[in-house]
Amino acid sequence: MTGGAWTPRFDRGEGAREGEGVSLMPGEAVRAPVTDAFFRRVVEGMRCGVMTIDRDGLVVTVNDIARQILDLDGPVEPGRPVEEVLARHPRLAEVLRASLEMSHLPNRAEMEIRSREDDGRTIGFTVSTIPGDGGPEGIALFFKDLTQVERQEEQERLRDRLAALGQMTASLAHEIRNPLASIDVTATLLRRKLRDREEERRLVEKIAAEVARMSRTVTHALEFARAIRLERKPQSLAPLLDAAIEEALTRCGAEGVRVAREYDAEAPPVAVDANHLRQVFVNLLVNACEAMEGDGQVTVALRAVSRPGCSPGAVEVEIRDTGPGIEPEVLEKIFYPFVTTKQEGSGIGLALARKIVECHHGMIDVRSRPGEGASFLVRLPVGETSCGSEPGTGEA
């Protein structure tokens, strides 16, 4: 070999047939022949969708990823018009057909297409010319499914909007509390002056009651918007649940409510903020009592959660009632702020409960069917989980 390093060439000489050797420049090494099958494998192996059409708008190549993204039925037979192959995506077919006549092709463009399930899907694509001896031989489309990327970006935008909404809520709440306090003081003075005028005094008391309700809503909104700072200490949840039950029954005044306790003695202590977590349990218990309209049974269960051969990795609390259950349309958004079925509810309680539980790195869930009561579950991690000898560990 002369003249230093060689550069391989993969184009076959004019008139060469598949399986024939490649043409070489002087001094080049002999390489294995490049066949049409080789280039087909290159296209199929690409990590993006690839579709090519010839100068007549007939489809030449569609790789497997392209078929998946575009929901095409099986392999595409070459030679079919692009409009026929992309019958479900006419806009994309129009772009490819128009690209045959364009001098500036679309680059890094995006397009909404429809999938078989009729849900939105976004693709990012680039169109390139396939050069030929007498001009362009056709068009190549390279594209990727950007749906997941779009969803992640939308989630980030939603988080930003929620953060801004939280700041706005806190500011509005502070602005509203001052005039509410002034109205409450004025109503109290009026009540004293109208002590002997029963009808007018009842109207003032109604004003005071509505002011108190608005003040509670504002306070709850502030609590939800405010950052939670936990002071966690390892403790058993049984005494915490007993205290929450007593407080909830006092608040409800429901003498017809029976409480059944099912505490697992093996449930380990959990590092929690007692004040915040008691607030969660009281809220769930009050909701259960109100759902049963003061007559029924609430079951409070405490149990350890672990895998076989391991120490408990979590503790689960279940609060189950015998009420009318929750309608499906309410169930799917029950932990959203300001969602409530109560006439005088603020809709903050369950949203705040979820926030507190998640600050403990736990999870809260609900299960319910109309007419079969509701069950709220709170799962809190214990910490490090130790396991005994398991298959594959190599221990005796």
C-alpha positions in Angstrom: 0.0 0.0 0.0 1.4 3.4 -0.9 0.6 7.0 0.0 -0.3 6.5 3.7 -3.8 5.7 5.1 -6.7 4.7 2.9 -10.3 5.9 2.9 -13.0 3.4 2.2 -15.6 4.1 -0.4 -19.0 2.5 -0.2 -20.5 3.5 -3.5 -20.6 0.8 -6.2 -19.3 1.6 -9.7 -21.7 2.5 -12.5 -23.5 -0.6 -13.7 -22.5 -2.7 -10.8 -24.9 -5.3 -9.6 -25.7 -6.4 -6.0 -22.9 -8.6 -4.7 -20.2 -7.1 -6.9 -17.1 -5.4 -5.4 -16.8 -1.7 -4.8 -14.8 0.6 -6.9 -11.4 1.6 -5.5 -9.1 4.5 -5.8 -5.4 3.8 -6.4 -3.8 2.7 -3.2 -7.1 1.8 -1.5 -7.6 -1.6 0.3 -10.1 -4.1 -0.9 -13.2 -4.0 1.3 -16.2 -6.3 1.6 -18.9 -5.5 -1.0 -21.7 -3.2 0.1 -25.1 -4.5 -0.9 -28.7 -3.2 -0.9 -29.3 -5.5 2.1 -26.6 -3.6 4.0 -28.3 -0.3 3.5 -31.7 -1.7 4.4 -30.2 -2.9 7.7 -28.8 0.6 8.3 -32.3 2.1 7.8 -34.0 -0.5 10.0 -31.4 0.0 12.7 -31.8 3.7 13.0 -33.3 5.0 16.3 -35.8 7.3 14.6 -38.6 6.8 12.1 -37.5 6.9 8.4 -39.7 7.1 5.4 -38.5 7.7 1.8 -40.5 8.5 -1.3 -39.3 8.7 -4.9 -39.8 11.7 -7.3 -43.2 10.4 -8.2 -44.5 10.4 -4.6 -44.3 6.6 -4.3 -43.2 5.2 -1.0 -39.8 3.3 -1.2 -38.8 2.7 2.4 -40.5 2.7 5.8 -38.6 1.4 8.8 -40.1 -0.4 11.8 -40.0 2.6 14.2 -41.8 4.7 11.6 -44.5 2.1 11.3 -44.9 2.1 15.1 -45.1 5.8 15.5 -47.5 6.3 12.6 -49.7 3.2 13.5 -49.2 1.6 10.1 -50.6 -1.9 9.6 -47.6 -4.2 9.1 -44.9 -3.8 6.5 -45.5 -1.2 3.7 -45.3 -2.6 0.1 -43.0 -0.3 -1.9 -44.5 1.6 -4.8 -47.7 2.7 -3.1 -48.6 6.5 -3.3 -47.6 8.3 -0.1 -51.2 9.6 0.3 -52.5 6.0 0.4 -49.9 4.9 2.9 -50.5 7.9 5.2 -54.2 7.9 4.8 -54.6 8.6 8.5 -52.0 11.4 8.4 -53.0 13.6 5.4 -51.1 16.6 6.6 -47.8 14.7 6.8 -48.5 13.2 3.3 -49.0 16.7 2.0 -45.7 17.9 3.5 -43.8 15.1 1.8 -45.5 15.6 -1.6 -44.9 19.4 -1.4 -41.2 18.8 -0.4 -40.6 17.4 -3.9 -41.1 20.9 -5.3 -39.4 22.9 -2.5 -35.9 24.3 -2.5 -35.9 25.0 1.3 -37.1 21.8 3.1 -38.6 21.7 6.6 -35.9 21.3 9.2 -36.6 20.5 12.9 -40.3 21.0 12.5 -43.1 19.6 14.7 -46.6 18.3 13.8 -49.6 17.0 15.6 -50.8 13.6 14.3 -53.6 11.3 15.5 -53.0 7.7 16.6 -55.2 4.7 16.3 -56.7 5.5 19.8 -57.4 9.0 18.5 -55.3 10.7 21.2 -52.9 13.5 20.3 -49.3 12.7 19.4 -46.5 15.1 18.5 -43.7 14.2 16.1 -40.5 16.2 15.4 -39.2 15.8 11.8 -36.7 16.8 9.3 -37.0 16.4 5.5 -34.0 15.8 3.3 -33.5 15.5 -0.5 -32.1 12.3 -1.9 -29.7 13.4 -4.6 -29.5 11.8 -8.0 -27.5 12.2 -11.2 -30.3 14.1 -13.0 -31.7 15.9 -10.0 -33.4 14.8 -6.8 -34.3 11.2 -6.7 -36.8 11.6 -3.9 -37.4 12.8 -0.3 -36.4 11.3 3.0 -38.3 12.0 6.2 -36.6 11.5 9.6 -38.8 11.9 12.7 -39.2 11.0 16.3 -42.2 10.8 18.7 -42.0 13.8 21.0 -45.2 13.1 22.9 -43.5 12.1 26.1 -41.1 15.1 25.9 -44.1 17.4 25.4 -45.9 15.9 28.4 -42.8 16.4 30.6 -42.5 20.0 29.5 -46.2 20.5 30.2 -45.8 19.0 33.7 -42.9 21.4 34.4 -45.1 24.3 33.1 -47.9 23.1 35.4 -45.6 23.0 38.4 -44.5 26.6 37.7 -48.1 27.7 37.4 -49.1 25.9 40.6 -46.1 27.6 42.4 -47.2 31.0 41.2 -50.8 30.2 42.1 -49.7 29.3 45.6 -47.9 32.6 46.1 -50.9 34.5 44.7 -53.2 32.5 47.1 -51.1 33.4 50.1 -51.1 37.1 49.1 -54.8 37.2 48.6 -55.5 35.4 51.8 -53.5 37.9 53.8 -55.4 40.8 52.1 -58.8 39.2 52.8 -58.2 38.4 56.4 -57.9 42.0 57.5 -61.3 43.2 56.2 -62.9 40.0 57.5 -61.5 40.7 61.0 -62.9 44.2 60.8 -66.4 42.9 59.7 -66.3 40.4 62.6 -65.5 43.1 65.1 -68.3 45.3 63.7 -70.8 42.5 63.8 -69.9 41.8 67.5 -70.5 45.5 68.4 -73.8 45.4 66.5 -74.9 42.3 68.4 -74.4 44.1 71.7 -76.4 47.2 70.6 -79.2 45.1 69.2 -79.5 42.9 72.2 -83.2 43.7 72.6 -84.1 43.6 68.9 -84.3 39.9 68.2 -85.0 40.0 64.4 -82.1 42.4 63.7 -79.8 40.5 66.0 -80.4 37.3 64.1 -79.4 39.0 60.8 -76.2 40.2 62.4 -75.4 36.7 63.8 -75.9 35.3 60.2 -73.3 37.9 59.0 -70.9 36.8 61.8 -71.4 33.1 60.9 -70.6 33.7 57.2 -67.6 35.8 58.1 -66.4 32.9 60.4 -66.8 30.4 57.5 -64.9 32.7 55.1 -62.2 33.1 57.7 -61.8 29.3 58.0 -61.6 28.9 54.2 -58.8 31.6 54.1 -57.0 29.9 56.9 -57.1 26.6 55.2 -55.9 28.1 51.9 -53.0 29.7 53.8 -52.1 26.4 55.4 -52.2 24.6 52.0 -50.0 27.3 50.3 -47.5 27.6 53.2 -44.4 25.4 53.2 -44.6 22.6 55.8 -41.7 22.2 58.2 -41.8 18.9 60.0 -40.3 18.0 63.4 -40.2 14.2 63.1 -39.6 11.9 66.0 -39.8 8.0 66.1 -43.1 7.0 67.7 -45.8 4.4 67.7 -48.9 5.5 65.7 -51.4 3.7 68.0 -51.5 6.5 70.6 -51.6 9.1 67.8 -54.6 7.4 66.3 -56.4 7.2 69.7 -56.0 10.9 70.2 -57.2 11.6 66.6 -60.3 9.4 67.2 -61.2 11.3 70.4 -60.8 14.7 68.8 -62.8 13.7 65.7 -65.7 12.4 67.7 -65.7 15.5 69.9 -65.8 17.7 66.8 -68.5 15.7 65.1 -70.7 15.1 68.2 -71.9 11.9 66.5 -73.1 9.7 69.3 -74.3 7.0 66.8 -70.8 6.5 65.3 -69.1 3.3 66.4 -65.3 3.0 66.2 -63.5 -0.3 65.7 -59.8 -0.4 66.3 -57.6 -3.0 64.5 -54.1 -2.3 65.6 -51.2 -4.7 64.7 -48.9 -5.1 67.6 -46.0 -5.7 65.2 -46.3 -2.3 63.6 -43.0 -0.6 64.3 -42.5 3.1 65.3 -42.3 5.7 62.5 -40.5 9.0 62.4 -43.3 11.5 62.1 -44.4 15.0 63.0 -47.2 14.1 65.5 -49.1 17.4 65.2 -49.3 17.4 61.4 -50.1 13.7 61.1 -52.8 13.9 63.8 -54.3 16.6 61.6 -54.5 14.2 58.7 -56.1 11.4 60.7 -58.6 13.8 62.4 -59.6 15.2 58.9 -60.2 11.7 57.5 -62.2 10.6 60.6 -64.4 13.7 60.5 -65.1 13.1 56.8 -66.1 9.5 57.6 -68.4 10.6 60.4 -70.0 13.3 58.2 -70.4 10.9 55.3 -72.4 8.5 57.5 -74.4 11.4 58.9 -73.6 10.4 62.4 -74.8 6.8 62.2 -72.5 3.9 61.2 -69.1 2.3 61.9 -65.6 3.6 61.3 -62.8 1.0 61.3 -59.3 2.3 62.1 -56.6 -0.3 61.1 -52.9 -0.1 61.8 -50.6 -2.7 60.2 -47.0 -3.4 59.2 -46.2 -3.8 55.6 -43.2 -6.0 54.6 -42.0 -8.5 52.1 -41.5 -12.2 53.2 -38.3 -12.6 55.1 -37.8 -8.8 55.6 -38.5 -6.5 58.5 -41.4 -4.0 57.9 -40.6 -1.4 55.4 -43.7 0.7 55.9 -46.7 1.2 58.2 -50.2 1.5 56.8 -53.2 3.2 58.4 -56.6 2.5 57.0 -59.7 4.5 57.9 -62.8 2.7 56.6 -66.5 3.8 56.9 -69.9 2.4 56.1 -71.2 5.5 54.4 -72.7 5.9 50.9 -69.3 5.8 49.2 -67.9 8.3 46.7 -69.1 8.9 43.1 -66.5 8.1 40.4 -66.4 11.6 39.0 -65.5 13.0 42.5 -63.2 10.1 43.4 -60.7 10.8 40.5 -60.1 14.4 41.7 -60.8 14.0 45.4 -57.3 15.2 46.5 -57.5 18.4 44.4 -57.8 21.7 46.2 -61.3 23.2 46.5 -63.0 19.9 45.5 -65.7 19.1 47.9 -69.2 17.6 48.1 -70.1 19.5 51.3 -72.2 22.6 51.2 -70.0 24.3 53.8 -66.7 22.5 53.0 -63.7 24.4 51.8 -62.2 21.5 49.8 -58.8 22.0 51.3 -58.8 19.2 53.9 -57.9 16.3 51.7 -55.5 18.3 49.6 -53.7 19.4 52.7 -53.7 15.8 54.1 -52.0 14.6 50.9 -49.4 17.4 51.1 -48.6 16.4 54.7 -48.3 12.7 54.0 -46.1 13.3 50.9 -43.8 15.5 53.1 -43.4 12.4 55.2 -42.3 10.6 52.0 -45.5 8.6 52.3 -48.6 7.9 50.1 -52.3 8.4 50.6 -55.0 6.7 48.5 -58.7 6.1 48.5 -60.9 3.2 47.5 -64.6 3.5 47.2 -67.7 2.4 45.3 -71.1 4.0 45.5 -73.1 2.4 48.3 -70.2 0.5 49.7 -68.5 3.1 51.9 -65.0 4.6 51.5 -61.5 3.5 52.6 -58.6 5.9 52.9 -55.1 4.4 53.2 -52.0 6.2 54.5 -48.7 4.4 54.0 -45.6 5.8 55.8 -42.0 4.4 55.3 -40.2 3.0 58.3 -36.7 3.5 57.0 -34.1 0.9 56.3 -35.4 -2.6 55.7 -33.4 -5.6 56.6 -34.0 -9.0 55.0 -32.9 -12.4 56.0 -31.5 -15.1 53.8 -33.2 -15.1 50.4 -32.7 -17.3 47.3 -29.7 -16.1 45.3 -27.9 -14.2 48.1 -25.4 -17.0 48.7 -26.2 -17.1 52.4 -26.6 -20.5 54.1 
